Amino acid sequence: MSELESVARRILNCTLCDLCQGRTHAVPGEGPEQARIMLIGEGPGAQEDLQGRPFVGASGQFMMETLATVGLRRQDVFITNLVKCRPPGNRDPQPDEILMCGDTYLNLQIELIDPQIIVTLGRFSLGRFVPQASISRVHGQPQHVGGRLIYPLLHPAAALRRPEWRQAFQVDVQRLADFIKN
């Protein structure tokens, strides 16, 4: 068993915070262990909780369709979330939950995968790397943090709700293709 698989197993059995009490499945993330690109959302939604896989609902389908326009397939990237269990009522993850999952699991996943580009999806994910940044202001603008390229995108669920954000998401993904090539 690889170290990344060992982390996933720990996540599946995690009881470090109260989010474990309401989950159907924890969602460790998935993708190649040597992925050049890592996508990080905020937390599992209803479909993700049911299936135990990240970004399998409508926002995930939209995201993967958009990424496919620049040649990225699901099997090419590692996809995960800040918190690995669905917050109740689809509420925002709490700071202590983000800290617990981030410090215990996400940092280790990043270290083991060692991606060249981390794509943050939405404000919570961006906040983990660039705490004072506003996603509405910096989406599509690469940030260099700790020797890594952080590329912030609007959350695909938000892009589905607002037509102007949908277009911005698509444009930002097109720009991402340039960073991948370079």
Secondary structure as UniProt FT lines:
FT   HELIX           3..12
FT   HELIX           18..22
FT   TURN            33..34
FT   STRAND          37..41
FT   HELIX           46..51
FT   HELIX           58..68
FT   TURN            69..71
FT   HELIX           74..76
FT   STRAND          78..81
FT   HELIX           88..90
FT   HELIX           95..101
FT   HELIX           102..106
FT   HELIX           107..113
FT   STRAND          117..121
FT   HELIX           123..129
FT   TURN            131..132
FT   HELIX           135..138
FT   TURN            139..140
FT   STRAND          143..145
FT   TURN            146..147
FT   STRAND          148..153
FT   HELIX           156..161
FT   HELIX           163..181
//
